[in-house]
Amino acid sequence: MAALLKTIINTREDLDSIKGTPEHAQFIDLLRGSMVRRQNVAVYPEGYGEPGYDGPVIEPIWEDVEDLSTIERFGFSKLDLS
């Protein structure tokens, strides 16, 4: 398990202030990992999961979805972290 970050990083400026440190590299790895998220794309009928629903159980269908919102918040593009 990786060590926890000791520096609070809320902005690109915070990140840039620790450039060249192991914490910087760890945070960049975390940003890279945030670029894809798993999303359930199964279609559920109205009322599914509510009391009284007696239809079939529908298994989730998980797909990877690109989500660049976190890296963009820190001023990076996909190309920057490739």
LUMZATI-805228 format. One record per residue (C-alpha): residue number from 1; z, x, y. Coordinates in steps of 0.02 Angstrom, whole numbers, plus 50000, padded with zeros to 5 digits. Example, Ala and Ser with C-alpha at 12.3 -4.5 7.8 and 13.67 -1.06 7.14 Angstrom:
BEGIN
<r><fivex>1</fivex><pz>50390</pz><px>50615</px><py>49775</py></r>
<r><fivex>2</fivex><pz>50357</pz><px>50684</px><py>49947</py></r>
END
This chain:
BEGIN
<r><fivex>1</fivex><pz>50000</pz><px>50000</px><py>50000</py></r>
<r><fivex>2</fivex><pz>49954</pz><px>50067</px><py>50171</py></r>
<r><fivex>3</fivex><pz>50090</pz><px>50104</px><py>50296</py></r>
<r><fivex>4</fivex><pz>50120</pz><px>49974</px><py>50428</py></r>
<r><fivex>5</fivex><pz>50052</pz><px>50006</px><py>50601</py></r>
<r><fivex>6</fivex><pz>50188</pz><px>50068</px><py>50719</py></r>
<r><fivex>7</fivex><pz>50090</pz><px>50040</px><py>50879</py></r>
<r><fivex>8</fivex><pz>50059</pz><px>49866</px><py>50947</py></r>
<r><fivex>9</fivex><pz>49873</pz><px>49846</px><py>50973</py></r>
<r><fivex>10</fivex><pz>49821</pz><px>49694</px><py>51073</py></r>
<r><fivex>11</fivex><pz>49672</pz><px>49761</px><py>51169</py></r>
<r><fivex>12</fivex><pz>49532</pz><px>49887</px><py>51158</py></r>
<r><fivex>13</fivex><pz>49629</pz><px>49993</px><py>51283</py></r>
<r><fivex>14</fivex><pz>49779</pz><px>49995</px><py>51165</py></r>
<r><fivex>15</fivex><pz>49665</pz><px>50050</px><py>51024</py></r>
<r><fivex>16</fivex><pz>49577</pz><px>50183</px><py>51127</py></r>
<r><fivex>17</fivex><pz>49745</pz><px>50257</px><py>51178</py></r>
<r><fivex>18</fivex><pz>49778</pz><px>50309</px><py>50997</py></r>
<r><fivex>19</fivex><pz>49603</pz><px>50372</px><py>50958</py></r>
<r><fivex>20</fivex><pz>49603</pz><px>50515</px><py>50832</py></r>
<r><fivex>21</fivex><pz>49764</pz><px>50460</px><py>50747</py></r>
<r><fivex>22</fivex><pz>49786</pz><px>50390</px><py>50572</py></r>
<r><fivex>23</fivex><pz>49840</pz><px>50226</px><py>50651</py></r>
<r><fivex>24</fivex><pz>49674</pz><px>50215</px><py>50744</py></r>
<r><fivex>25</fivex><pz>49577</pz><px>50242</px><py>50583</py></r>
<r><fivex>26</fivex><pz>49685</pz><px>50112</px><py>50494</py></r>
<r><fivex>27</fivex><pz>49657</pz><px>49983</px><py>50630</py></r>
<r><fivex>28</fivex><pz>49468</pz><px>50014</px><py>50627</py></r>
<r><fivex>29</fivex><pz>49473</pz><px>49984</px><py>50438</py></r>
<r><fivex>30</fivex><pz>49566</pz><px>49820</px><py>50471</py></r>
<r><fivex>31</fivex><pz>49434</pz><px>49769</px><py>50597</py></r>
<r><fivex>32</fivex><pz>49296</pz><px>49807</px><py>50471</py></r>
<r><fivex>33</fivex><pz>49387</pz><px>49699</px><py>50345</py></r>
<r><fivex>34</fivex><pz>49393</pz><px>49554</px><py>50468</py></r>
<r><fivex>35</fivex><pz>49204</pz><px>49540</px><py>50480</py></r>
<r><fivex>36</fivex><pz>49188</pz><px>49429</px><py>50326</py></r>
<r><fivex>37</fivex><pz>49299</pz><px>49283</px><py>50278</py></r>
<r><fivex>38</fivex><pz>49300</pz><px>49168</px><py>50127</py></r>
<r><fivex>39</fivex><pz>49263</pz><px>48985</px><py>50163</py></r>
<r><fivex>40</fivex><pz>49266</pz><px>48835</px><py>50048</py></r>
<r><fivex>41</fivex><pz>49097</pz><px>48749</px><py>50065</py></r>
<r><fivex>42</fivex><pz>49125</pz><px>48611</px><py>49936</py></r>
<r><fivex>43</fivex><pz>49086</pz><px>48436</px><py>49995</py></r>
<r><fivex>44</fivex><pz>49229</pz><px>48314</px><py>49972</py></r>
<r><fivex>45</fivex><pz>49215</pz><px>48125</px><py>49979</py></r>
<r><fivex>46</fivex><pz>49307</pz><px>48026</px><py>50110</py></r>
<r><fivex>47</fivex><pz>49489</pz><px>48005</px><py>50063</py></r>
<r><fivex>48</fivex><pz>49491</pz><px>48155</px><py>49946</py></r>
<r><fivex>49</fivex><pz>49666</pz><px>48224</px><py>49930</py></r>
<r><fivex>50</fivex><pz>49747</pz><px>48072</px><py>50007</py></r>
<r><fivex>51</fivex><pz>49868</pz><px>47955</px><py>49917</py></r>
<r><fivex>52</fivex><pz>49774</pz><px>47831</px><py>49809</py></r>
<r><fivex>53</fivex><pz>49619</pz><px>47938</px><py>49783</py></r>
<r><fivex>54</fivex><pz>49569</pz><px>47919</px><py>49602</py></r>
<r><fivex>55</fivex><pz>49399</pz><px>48003</px><py>49600</py></r>
<r><fivex>56</fivex><pz>49354</pz><px>48165</px><py>49514</py></r>
<r><fivex>57</fivex><pz>49436</pz><px>48331</px><py>49554</py></r>
<r><fivex>58</fivex><pz>49317</pz><px>48441</px><py>49651</py></r>
<r><fivex>59</fivex><pz>49336</pz><px>48627</px><py>49631</py></r>
<r><fivex>60</fivex><pz>49318</pz><px>48735</px><py>49787</py></r>
<r><fivex>61</fivex><pz>49156</pz><px>48831</px><py>49810</py></r>
<r><fivex>62</fivex><pz>49198</pz><px>48994</px><py>49897</py></r>
<r><fivex>63</fivex><pz>49068</pz><px>49087</px><py>49999</py></r>
<r><fivex>64</fivex><pz>49080</pz><px>49240</px><py>50108</py></r>
<r><fivex>65</fivex><pz>49044</pz><px>49199</px><py>50290</py></r>
<r><fivex>66</fivex><pz>49014</pz><px>49329</px><py>50424</py></r>
<r><fivex>67</fivex><pz>49138</pz><px>49309</px><py>50566</py></r>
<r><fivex>68</fivex><pz>49128</pz><px>49437</px><py>50705</py></r>
<r><fivex>69</fivex><pz>49251</pz><px>49352</px><py>50823</py></r>
<r><fivex>70</fivex><pz>49392</pz><px>49477</px><py>50795</py></r>
<r><fivex>71</fivex><pz>49289</pz><px>49634</px><py>50819</py></r>
<r><fivex>72</fivex><pz>49205</pz><px>49556</px><py>50971</py></r>
<r><fivex>73</fivex><pz>49376</pz><px>49522</px><py>51045</py></r>
<r><fivex>74</fivex><pz>49405</pz><px>49709</px><py>51038</py></r>
<r><fivex>75</fivex><pz>49235</pz><px>49746</px><py>51116</py></r>
<r><fivex>76</fivex><pz>49145</pz><px>49801</px><py>50958</py></r>
<r><fivex>77</fivex><pz>48982</pz><px>49744</px><py>50882</py></r>
<r><fivex>78</fivex><pz>48937</pz><px>49741</px><py>50698</py></r>
<r><fivex>79</fivex><pz>48831</pz><px>49897</px><py>50724</py></r>
<r><fivex>80</fivex><pz>48979</pz><px>49990</px><py>50802</py></r>
<r><fivex>81</fivex><pz>49082</pz><px>49971</px><py>50642</py></r>
<r><fivex>82</fivex><pz>48943</pz><px>50000</px><py>50514</py></r>
END
